[in-house]
Amino acid sequence: MDAGEGNVLFVTLDQLRADAVTGRLAGLAPTPALDRLRAEGATFLNHHTVTVPCGPSRASLLTGLYAFNHRAIRNGTPLAAHHDGLGKALRRLGREPLLFGYTDSTPDPTRLDPNDPDLTIYEGVAPGWRELCEMRADAGFEWPAALKRRGYAIPEPTPDRIHDLYAPRDGRIDGPALYSAEDSDTAYLTDRALEALDVRRWRPWFAHLAYIRPHPPLVAPEPFNRLVDPARVPPPAGPGADHPFRAAWFSEPTQKKLFHGFDGDCAGMAPETAQALRAVYLGLLAEVDRHLGRLLDWLDETGQADRTLVIVTADHGEMLGDQGMWGKESVFLPAHHVPLIVRDPRRPGARAVEAITETVDLAPTVLDWLGAAPPPAMDGASLLPFLDGSEPPGWRDAALTEIDLASPATPTRFQRAWGLGETRCNAAVIRDARWTYVHFNGGVAPMLFDRAEDPEERRDLAGAAGAADEFRRLAAAMLDRRMTRADRRLTGFSFGV
């Protein structure tokens, strides 16, 4: 198979944490499709998102850039038009990048009229992609329209009521969704993808399927809503050490869309509620897995499996009640550690990769597989050598993750708690094989964790004896990364010298 003849199936789940696939929460929900992919491909055990939440993480995923380079650092922050990315690069190869789902990309306002409606939402389409199935969390109307056609008496899907679609029928935390499993958002996206790809199977295709699940609101259709017994689910990690970050995080209600009717009081959540929600989350993973199995079966039935690169990953993780937190806007590992499975028909066989990898590596990997050189600005590097059983020379020994905690419109709870302006209310996290160092801007105290003794990052060693040496080493590593990877778009060229 020539490089230009292969297909690529690039699947992202939203808000899926790594240990639901390869850790302490794995195996509680049936995931035969993921199990099959792991048996036939490479599982990257130390894969990290380089930024949170959804919009920034997908900007990095699709541009191969760290957030400090692309600067689309919040949901709703525009992605500057001059940045290259996977969609543009695929078009230069003569490929049509097909999107089933969403990329949460806000367009560059300097390229649009101020009245352009694309400037009114944050869930736009990244440059270069052709949106064949619109599945947006807050501004998506295609799936609700399909439910209405099928006879559901659903709430009107206006922007302020679209989340009413996720109210359980019986009002219980683990109650079934208003819709059947055959009509869920996950099923609908898969149906649309299979229809569109089936008429394109005679030529090479590139499909990016972006599933909303297991992203909140946490409600699942039958039987997935009670597929996992809450009593079997390990409980969340307990509270961590006192720190201004924790104080600010819990200073106001948050995560109100965690489930229908939730008041946002994470600190006051009852243990039985947390367990029920963790079980529903895993049920939603099982639902996505069932439909991922449909895609794999279709590849087999149509004779395309042996020429299709399959990538399954997540944009970021989910705290899932650990340290009392829910969501992804956190500095702790469950929000940043994500699964990655790559099945390459040219490099078959199961392999577990321990090296530290990042979401910025996926765009270069895809382009490398298609026989193209990644744009020089991309911060990531191809993962294909790992599939051949070797580690590229000079591979990174730490993962970098960034998070912005501010808003240019209304100050966030972090800004109010810390008295910081928009540009100074942010953090960066570096994790090597053992240590985690969290650096806060604006004079907020840093944090240090020894994951060999404290894998849940609950015991802050900032004031411990010997901590100063680790602080200096990790702070230098973080600064080195930023200096090395500062915008490389044009710095590799030299004219007239």
Summary of the structure (lengths in Angstrom):
residues: 497
radius of gyration: 21.8
end to end distance: 42.5
largest distance: 72.6
contacts: 1646
relative contact order: 0.17
helix: 34%
strand: 16%
